[in-house]
């Protein structure tokens, strides 16, 4: 506000000088005749003064804007942009299981289910026992659902068996409580074992 008043005051002084005096004093001490030359000089001085005042006023605003942008890009927001979300990690990551432990779990009686996986599934044949035979399950599982890998399909079959029911098998045949019986690491072990059945 003070700079604006200074500019207006300078304009007023120069206007009065141009109208009421025959000559203007130049910055180098020489005197110019009033008229067209004086008016041109007055215009130049006014423009220069206005430009300087505008630049000085704009600079702090630009600096303030720069600080605001920097403050907006905090390390936390940068980390959020760079790091994949939990959903992306979960969808893209496949837990590597222990096939040997998976075989133990497959053959072990699970009291909560009332039987072992091996009670219902053959591992040396594709023929049905109670559930489907699991020989060659890696290649068959990879073709069941378009865009779904064998690992993803087998995982879904264990944790949500009703999601994809194979033709010829009734729904509700597979227990629905394996997520209560096994943790994710044990499920990964079971999958690792089933992937060896080629």
N, C-alpha and C positions, 0 to 999 in steps of 0.2 A: 504493500500500500504506500509506503514512504517513497519507494522508487517511482511509482506511478505519479505521485504528486510532484516529484522532482522533474519528471519528464514534462508534465503539463506546465510547470513553472517556467522551464526553459523555452517551451514553445511560445508561451505568453510573452516572455521578455524579447524573444527574437521577432515576434509579430509586431510588437510595439516599436522595436528598433527599426524595423523595415518601413513602417508607416510614418513614423514621426521624425526620422533622421535621414539626412541625405546620403550617409555612408555607413558601412559596417566595418568593424575592426576585425581583421583576419587573425588567425592564431599566430602568425609570424610577425605581427605588429604592423603590417601594411594596411592601408585603407583602400577599400573598394568603393566605387561609385554606386549609389542606390539605383534601383531599377531592376532590369532583368538579371544582371550578374548577382546582385545582392539577394534577390529572391531565390536564385539557384543555389547560392551558398547557404542560405537559410534552410532550404529544403534538405541539402546534404547533411548539415549539422543535425537537424531534427531526426532524419532517418538514422544517422549513426547513433545518436543518443537512444532512440527507441530500440534499435537492434541490440545495443549493449545491455539495456535494461531487460529486454526479453530473454537474452541468453543467460543473464545472471539469475533471472527468475526461473527459467526452465531447468537449469542445471540441478538445483536441489530436488526438483520434482523427479527428474530422471534418476537421480541417485536413490531417492526414496523408492521409486518403482523397482529399481534393481535390487534393493534390499528385500523388498516384499517378495520378488520372484525367488531369491535365494532362500528366504525363510520358508517359502512354500515347498521347495524341493529339499525337504529334510532327509536325513539318512534313512529314516523309517520308510518314507514314501518311495525313495530310490530302491530300497531293498524289496519292497512289495512289487515294484515294476520288474526287477531283475529276476527275483526268485519265482519259480513256478508255484502255483497254488497247491493246497493240500489235495484237491481233486485231481489236478494234473499229475501229481506225484503218485497218487494212489492208482490212477488209471494206467500210467506208464510203467510203474515199477512192478517187477515180479519177484516175490521173495524166493530166494533159493533155498530149497528144502533139503533135508537129509533123507535120501532114498532108503537107507538101511533102517532108520527109525520108522519111516513110513510103512515099511513092510511089517515091522513089529506091531504097529498100531492097527494095520489092516487085519492082521490075524488075531488080535487080542480081543477077548470078550469085553464088551462095554456094557456094564450093568444098567446105565441110564437108557441105552437103546434096547437092551435085552438080548443082544447077540453081537457077533463080530461082523465086519464088512465081508470077510471070507465066507460067512454063513450063507450069504445071498449071491455072491459073485464068484464065477470061475476066473482064474488068472491065466489058465493054459488053453483057453478056448473062447471063441466068440459066441458059443451057444448059451442060451438062457439057463440059469439055475433057478433062482427066484427073480433076481434082477439080471440085467444083461451080462454076458461074458465080457471080460475086460481085456482079452488078448487083442493087440493092435489098437488099443484105445487112443494112443497119441494121434495116429493118422486119421482115425474115424472122428475123433472129437474136433479135429481141426476143420472138418467139412460140415459140421452140424449147423452152425449159425454163421452166415456170411459176415466177414469182418471180425470174427471172434477167434482168438487163438485157442489151441488145444488146452493150454493152461487155464485160460479164462473160462472156457466151457466146463472143464472138470471142476474148477473152483465153484462155479455157479451150481453145478449138479450136486455138490456136497452141501453148500450153505442154503441153497434155495431150490430144492429138487423139483418143485412144481413149475419152475420157470420154463423149462424145455422138457416136455415129456415125450419120449421116443414112441413112435407108433407101435402098437401091440402091447404096450405096458400101461397098466392102470395108474392114474394119479394116486397119490397118498401111499404108494408102495414103499417108497424110501422114507425113513424117519426124518422128521423136520427139526430135530433137536441137536444136530451135530455141532452147531455153533455154541451150544451149551457144554457139549462133551469135550470138544477140541478147541484149543486156542489157534490163532492165525499161524503160528509157527508149526504146530502139529498138522494143520491142514496143508501147509506148504510141504511138509514131509510126506504126507499121503500122496499129494500130487506128484512129487518127485519120484516116488515109488511107481505110481501108475504110468508115468512117462517112460519107465524102463520096460514096459510090457509089450515089446514089439517082437 
